[in-house]
Amino acid sequence: MEQGGAGSRRRARGIALLVLAVVSLRALHAEAAAITQSDFPEGFVFGAGTSAYQVEGAWDEDGKKPSIWDTFAHRAADQYHKYKEDVKLMHEMGLDAYRFSIAWTRLIPDGRGAVNPKGVEYYNNLIDELMTYGIQPHATIYHFDLPQALQDEYNGLLNPRFIEDFMAYADLCFRSFGDRVKHWTTLNEPNIEPVGGYDLGSLPPRRCSPPFGESCAGGNSTTEPYIVAHHLLLAHASAASLYRDKYQAEQGGQIGVTLLAFWFEPATRKLEDVEAAARMFDFSVGWFMHPLVYGHYLPVMKRNAGTRLPLLTAEESARVRGSFDFVGINHYGAIYVVVDLSKLKQSPRDYASDAAVKYITLPFQSSRNKHGLGMTNHPAPWALRKLFEHLKHKYRNPPVLIYENGAGHEPDPSGGFLYDDRFRSHFLQDYIEATLLSI
Ligand SMILES: *[C@@H]1O[C@H](CO)[C@@H](O)[C@H](O)[C@H]1NC(C)=O
């Protein structure tokens, strides 16, 4: 994770020397010297991250009720019962920070109303355990796991009532844990949940309409992704302003939002492909970054989506603009694209066709091996550097925390303790080096 902002900018000059030293080491030795934690500026934080539905398990224990992800999948680790062992392992790994998410339905089982004391107790225990080892807790308030009760009652994210219920839940989180949690993320990837959940229908709550997605029970891929993103943007801004008004002075923490940020690279050098790549980045990251920094949606999104893109009122624009202390970035690689203007002639159109690009390569490749399905992502550490450059120039150099990066490559488990994990090891080294060079 990168701790950005004024502090690291002040150190930038010192770092330039360090970067030169690293570069010349590389020139001297065919095998590059491994970068270590001590090469980074003081205060730079290394950590690892999870989300509640991936690691907690215990989906129906101690008063917890289902989220829309419990309806979708149940496989998880068992951190709810094994948090002490997990935190000990984090300590042994030398982590400075742990990013986790809070399960809304563990704290407030029906989404709104009564608080579950066992849920509050669990997160108090987890946070206290982290504090014991000096590991910073970085908490995500909402990581895709909307209470099923709110989905059933009013269609969840499609209804502006979500904003009010989210604020009450966030308020409980700040009040209960803000004495120890100094890094809050309101939402994880609000720029992909609307696409997976409401355009393609591949993620919960699995809404879509033909021809854009298949076998959805209901939905409208043309309009719903924009509505859902709008409500998420307002929910983030509302919770951030609540935190700033009511808690920040006393608790002294920071609040941000975390976006999925692939880098989009033109597959040719043709001008229209270069423009298409920039447009795709705008549709994906600019969808949120632009209103967060400037208070309005990008003109290209207004142009291509027309009235399907909701308007930000003057009051909403003021609430959204500047509503973050840092931006969380989840970065997994580069996607090569070319222009496809024929998509703008389609009727009806969805979010994906509004961007008018065609994907040429994906950063992931799935492969079958004797153990099942593996996923490999292609390392492209240069893309991380381009991403940082872009954020710096287009969005006024916001403080950035890299909250996700890594490779889903599966090691061969037949080797026992000696399995070959060089792919992932090199992957991480290369991305850590790209981060250091970016500083
Ligand atoms: C989606 O909503 C738009 C705007 O209300 C409407 O024109 C269109 O017919 C809807 N599509 C579907 C599949 O319901």
Ligand as a Chemical Component Dictionary entry (heavy atoms), coordinates in Angstrom:
data_LIG
# 
_chem_comp.id                   LIG 
_chem_comp.type                 NON-POLYMER 
_chem_comp.pdbx_formal_charge   0 
_chem_comp.three_letter_code    LIG 
# 
loop_
_chem_comp_atom.comp_id 
_chem_comp_atom.atom_id 
_chem_comp_atom.alt_atom_id 
_chem_comp_atom.type_symbol 
_chem_comp_atom.charge 
_chem_comp_atom.model_Cartn_x 
_chem_comp_atom.model_Cartn_y 
_chem_comp_atom.model_Cartn_z 
_chem_comp_atom.pdbx_ordinal 
LIG C1 C1 C 0 -35.083 0.313  -19.697 1  
LIG O1 O1 O 0 -35.505 1.604  -19.284 2  
LIG C2 C2 C 0 -35.731 2.512  -20.367 3  
LIG C3 C3 C 0 -36.032 3.872  -19.754 4  
LIG O2 O2 O 0 -37.048 3.773  -18.828 5  
LIG C4 C4 C 0 -36.844 1.980  -21.237 6  
LIG O3 O3 O 0 -37.019 2.850  -22.332 7  
LIG C5 C5 C 0 -36.470 0.592  -21.725 8  
LIG O4 O4 O 0 -37.533 0.040  -22.448 9  
LIG C6 C6 C 0 -36.141 -0.320 -20.562 10 
LIG N1 N1 N 0 -35.648 -1.590 -21.055 11 
LIG C7 C7 C 0 -36.041 -2.759 -20.547 12 
LIG C8 C8 C 0 -35.407 -3.982 -21.117 13 
LIG O5 O5 O 0 -36.863 -2.833 -19.659 14 
# 
loop_
_chem_comp_bond.comp_id 
_chem_comp_bond.atom_id_1 
_chem_comp_bond.atom_id_2 
_chem_comp_bond.value_order 
_chem_comp_bond.pdbx_ordinal 
LIG C1 O1 SING 1  
LIG C1 C6 SING 2  
LIG O1 C2 SING 3  
LIG C2 C3 SING 4  
LIG C2 C4 SING 5  
LIG C3 O2 SING 6  
LIG C4 O3 SING 7  
LIG C4 C5 SING 8  
LIG C5 O4 SING 9  
LIG C5 C6 SING 10 
LIG C6 N1 SING 11 
LIG N1 C7 SING 12 
LIG C7 C8 SING 13 
LIG C7 O5 DOUB 14 
# 
